[in-house]
Amino acid sequence: MNGLELATPFALALLPAPLLLRAFFGVRAAPGGGLPLPATIRERLGAGASANRLRLSWREIAAALAWIGLVLALAGPRVAGEVAALPAAGRDIMLALDLSGSMTKTDFELDGVAASRLAVLKHVGAELIRRRAGDRIGLVVFAETAFAAAPSSFDLRAVSATLEEMEIGLVGRSTAIGEGLGLALKRLSDSTAPSRLVILLSDGANNTGSSEPAAVAELARGMGVKIFTIGLGVDDTSSKPDDPDAVDFAALQHIAEIGGGAAFRARTGAELGAATRAIEALVAGPAPAPPTIIFREFWIYPGALAFVAAAALVLSTRERR
């Protein structure tokens, strides 16, 4: 906590303004005739006037307090304090998540209990989002089509809640990887963040949509957006090419290679969590942010003094009438 300071200290230059105005534009006695007075009476009147001039009436005091309070309020007395800010990572992250029908397959475990791929994805994805304090994170989901579920935001709790509400069937049941990746890039196109990346997670192969994933990855490289991919599932097309639920990890590797990122394989929930942490480790750590300066304002107190003094003057004027 710092000491008392003034927001606009030059306002104090207004303090002598009434005295200056009175000195330069004081009321002059109106010319006119009058009866001549004896010298002794004039001397007594003069002495009395001088004594009265040395005394200030309460109205003059109230006017002075009103002016002083007003000027002090304009000067803005305040006390500055520091509040630690969140680390400014300077990243915009879009999560592109597969919600195709194969995500309902129960071949994973969550806390020792059999769980669907979607349930594990929600659990691990929510943890990832909550860990990214200081980043802006958005959410795109895709299956037969792509849908922007959550815009880029620092409100990680809201993005995490949106992920946990996602259900299979919202955007079809096929797998349009190119469409999901393309929409994620579109959401990052207006970002001015120094670091932009897409984390693409899929448990299948690109089997629908008009956009080729490799072509979209080329576009991402031209935009300076890095792509990281995670292949989710026990089997992949290299070992079981005829399995409709097998993940095309070779294609995901190719996308990540073009996009300047890295590809990860996740056959269990633990491997999925490790993959997300590995991606975080590959991205530069957060930069220290300067503390946020907040001010405790005190102008209200001299302002209240000015108001009370001015109100007293107005009331006394009405009573005299």
C-alpha positions in Angstrom: 0.0 0.0 0.0 1.4 3.4 -1.0 0.8 6.8 0.7 -1.8 9.4 0.0 -1.6 11.0 -3.5 -3.7 13.3 -5.6 -5.2 12.2 -9.0 -5.2 15.8 -10.3 -2.9 17.8 -8.1 -3.0 20.9 -10.4 -6.6 21.4 -9.2 -5.1 22.9 -6.0 -4.1 25.9 -8.0 -7.8 26.9 -7.8 -7.7 27.4 -4.1 -6.7 31.2 -4.1 -9.1 31.9 -7.0 -11.8 33.6 -4.8 -9.2 35.9 -3.1 -7.8 36.9 -6.5 -11.2 37.6 -7.9 -12.1 39.7 -4.8 -8.8 41.6 -5.1 -9.2 42.5 -8.8 -13.0 42.7 -9.0 -14.0 43.8 -5.5 -17.2 45.8 -4.8 -16.6 49.5 -5.0 -18.6 52.1 -3.0 -21.2 53.8 -5.2 -20.6 57.5 -5.6 -23.1 59.8 -4.0 -23.7 62.7 -1.7 -23.8 62.4 2.1 -23.8 64.5 5.2 -20.5 65.5 6.5 -19.7 63.9 9.9 -17.5 65.2 12.7 -14.0 64.0 12.8 -14.5 62.2 16.2 -17.4 60.2 14.8 -15.5 59.3 11.6 -12.6 58.0 13.7 -14.9 55.8 15.9 -16.7 54.4 12.8 -13.4 53.7 11.1 -12.0 51.9 14.1 -15.1 49.8 14.4 -15.1 48.9 10.7 -11.4 47.8 11.0 -12.2 45.6 13.9 -15.1 44.0 12.1 -12.9 43.4 9.0 -10.6 41.3 11.2 -13.5 39.0 12.2 -15.0 36.5 9.7 -18.7 35.8 9.8 -19.9 32.2 9.9 -21.2 32.7 6.4 -17.7 33.6 5.1 -16.3 30.6 6.9 -18.9 28.3 5.4 -18.2 29.7 1.9 -14.5 29.2 2.4 -15.1 25.6 3.6 -17.3 24.9 0.6 -14.7 26.2 -1.9 -11.8 24.3 -0.2 -13.8 21.1 0.0 -14.8 21.4 -3.7 -11.2 22.0 -4.8 -9.9 19.1 -2.7 -12.5 16.8 -4.2 -11.5 17.9 -7.7 -7.9 17.1 -6.8 -8.9 13.5 -6.1 -7.1 12.3 -2.9 -6.6 8.6 -3.1 -4.4 5.7 -1.8 -2.9 3.3 -4.3 -2.6 -0.4 -3.7 -1.4 -3.5 -5.6 -3.3 -6.7 -6.4 -1.5 -9.7 -7.9 -2.7 -10.4 -11.4 -3.1 -13.7 -13.2 -0.1 -14.7 -15.3 -0.5 -13.3 -18.8 0.3 -16.3 -21.0 -0.6 -14.5 -24.2 -2.1 -17.7 -25.8 -5.4 -18.3 -27.6 -6.2 -22.0 -27.5 -9.0 -23.7 -29.4 -10.0 -27.3 -28.4 -11.5 -29.2 -31.4 -13.2 -32.3 -30.0 -14.7 -35.3 -31.8 -18.3 -36.0 -30.8 -18.9 -38.7 -33.3 -20.9 -41.9 -32.5 -17.8 -43.9 -31.7 -17.2 -41.7 -28.6 -19.9 -43.7 -26.9 -17.8 -46.8 -26.9 -17.0 -48.0 -23.4 -13.4 -49.1 -23.6 -11.8 -46.8 -21.1 -11.7 -46.5 -17.3 -12.4 -43.6 -15.1 -11.4 -44.0 -11.4 -11.2 -47.7 -11.8 -14.7 -48.0 -13.4 -15.5 -48.7 -17.1 -16.4 -45.5 -18.9 -17.1 -44.2 -22.3 -14.5 -42.3 -24.4 -16.7 -39.2 -24.1 -16.9 -39.4 -20.2 -13.1 -39.7 -20.0 -12.7 -36.8 -22.5 -15.0 -34.6 -20.5 -13.1 -35.4 -17.3 -9.6 -34.8 -18.7 -10.6 -31.9 -20.9 -12.2 -30.1 -18.0 -9.1 -30.5 -15.9 -7.0 -29.2 -18.8 -9.2 -26.1 -19.2 -9.1 -25.3 -15.5 -5.3 -25.5 -15.5 -4.9 -22.9 -18.2 -5.4 -19.7 -16.1 -4.1 -16.8 -18.1 -5.0 -18.3 -21.5 -8.1 -17.7 -23.6 -9.7 -21.0 -24.4 -12.5 -21.7 -26.9 -14.3 -25.0 -27.7 -15.3 -26.4 -31.1 -17.0 -29.8 -31.4 -17.4 -31.8 -34.5 -18.9 -35.0 -35.9 -20.8 -34.9 -39.2 -20.6 -31.0 -39.0 -18.7 -28.6 -36.8 -20.1 -26.3 -34.1 -18.5 -23.5 -32.1 -19.7 -24.5 -28.6 -17.8 -21.8 -26.6 -16.1 -18.6 -27.9 -12.5 -17.9 -26.7 -12.7 -16.6 -23.2 -10.7 -16.2 -20.0 -13.8 -17.5 -18.1 -12.4 -21.0 -17.9 -15.2 -22.2 -15.6 -17.8 -21.4 -18.2 -15.9 -23.1 -21.0 -15.4 -26.2 -18.8 -19.1 -26.3 -17.9 -19.9 -26.1 -21.6 -17.6 -29.1 -22.3 -19.3 -31.2 -19.6 -22.7 -30.5 -21.2 -21.7 -31.9 -24.6 -23.6 -35.0 -25.8 -23.3 -37.3 -28.7 -25.7 -36.6 -31.6 -25.6 -32.8 -31.3 -23.7 -32.5 -34.6 -24.3 -35.9 -36.2 -22.4 -39.2 -35.7 -19.8 -39.2 -38.5 -16.3 -37.7 -38.3 -15.5 -34.6 -40.2 -12.0 -33.8 -38.9 -11.4 -31.2 -41.6 -14.6 -29.3 -40.7 -13.7 -29.2 -37.0 -10.2 -28.1 -37.6 -11.3 -25.5 -40.2 -13.8 -23.9 -37.8 -11.2 -23.8 -35.0 -8.9 -21.9 -37.3 -11.7 -19.5 -38.3 -12.2 -18.7 -34.6 -8.5 -17.9 -34.3 -8.3 -15.8 -37.5 -9.1 -12.5 -35.7 -6.9 -13.2 -32.6 -4.0 -10.9 -32.0 -2.4 -13.2 -29.4 1.3 -13.8 -29.9 0.7 -17.6 -29.6 -2.2 -19.5 -31.1 -2.8 -23.2 -31.1 -5.4 -25.9 -31.8 -5.6 -29.1 -29.8 -7.5 -31.6 -32.0 -8.8 -34.8 -30.4 -10.4 -37.5 -32.5 -11.1 -41.2 -32.0 -11.8 -42.0 -35.7 -10.9 -41.3 -39.3 -12.0 -38.4 -41.5 -15.0 -39.9 -43.3 -17.2 -36.9 -44.1 -17.1 -33.2 -44.9 -15.7 -31.2 -47.8 -12.5 -30.0 -46.1 -9.3 -32.1 -46.3 -7.6 -32.1 -42.9 -4.1 -31.9 -44.5 -5.1 -28.8 -46.5 -6.5 -27.1 -43.4 -3.3 -27.9 -41.6 -1.4 -26.1 -44.4 -3.6 -23.1 -43.9 -2.9 -23.2 -40.2 0.8 -23.2 -40.9 0.4 -20.1 -43.1 -1.5 -18.4 -40.3 1.1 -19.2 -37.7 -1.2 -21.5 -35.7 0.3 -24.6 -34.2 -1.8 -27.8 -34.2 -1.4 -30.6 -31.6 -3.4 -33.8 -32.1 -4.4 -36.6 -29.8 -5.6 -40.0 -31.2 -8.0 -41.5 -28.7 -8.8 -45.2 -28.8 -7.4 -48.7 -28.2 -7.0 -49.6 -31.8 -5.9 -47.6 -34.9 -6.2 -48.1 -38.6 -2.7 -49.4 -39.0 -3.5 -52.5 -37.0 -7.2 -52.8 -37.7 -7.9 -51.1 -41.0 -11.4 -52.5 -41.2 -12.5 -51.4 -37.8 -14.9 -48.5 -38.1 -14.1 -47.4 -34.5 -10.3 -47.4 -35.0 -8.5 -44.0 -34.9 -6.5 -42.9 -38.0 -3.4 -41.9 -36.0 -1.2 -41.7 -39.1 -3.5 -39.0 -40.4 -3.4 -37.1 -37.1 0.4 -37.4 -37.1 0.5 -35.9 -40.5 -1.8 -33.0 -39.5 0.4 -32.2 -36.5 3.6 -32.4 -38.6 2.2 -29.9 -41.1 0.8 -27.7 -38.3 4.2 -27.5 -36.5 2.9 -29.3 -33.4 3.1 -32.8 -32.1 0.8 -35.9 -32.1 0.0 -38.1 -29.1 -1.6 -41.5 -28.7 -4.1 -42.1 -25.9 -5.3 -45.7 -25.3 -6.3 -45.1 -21.7 -7.6 -42.3 -19.6 -4.2 -42.0 -17.9 -2.5 -41.7 -21.3 -5.0 -39.0 -22.3 -4.2 -37.0 -19.2 -0.5 -37.4 -19.9 -0.9 -36.3 -23.5 -2.6 -33.0 -22.4 0.1 -32.3 -19.9 2.8 -33.0 -22.5 1.2 -30.5 -24.8 1.2 -27.9 -22.0 4.9 -28.6 -21.4 5.7 -28.0 -25.1 4.2 -24.5 -25.0 6.1 -21.7 -23.4 5.3 -21.0 -19.7 3.3 -18.0 -18.6 4.9 -14.6 -18.5 4.8 -12.7 -15.2 2.1 -10.0 -15.4 2.5 -6.7 -13.7 0.3 -6.3 -10.6 -3.0 -4.6 -11.0 -3.1 -1.1 -9.4 -6.3 -0.3 -7.6 -7.1 3.0 -5.9 -9.1 3.7 -2.8 -10.7 7.1 -3.5 -11.2 9.7 -0.7 -12.7 12.6 -2.7 -16.1 11.8 -1.2 -15.1 13.3 2.2 -14.0 16.8 1.0 -17.0 16.7 -1.4 -19.3 16.0 1.5 -17.8 18.9 3.4 -18.4 21.2 0.4 -22.0 20.1 0.1 -22.8 20.6 3.8 -21.2 24.1 3.8 -23.0 25.1 0.6 -26.3 23.8 1.9 -25.9 25.8 5.1 -25.4 29.0 3.1 -28.5 28.3 1.0 -30.6 27.7 4.0 -29.4 30.8 5.8 -30.2 32.9 2.7 -33.8 31.6 2.7 -34.2 32.3 6.4 -33.1 35.9 6.0 -35.7 36.4 3.3 
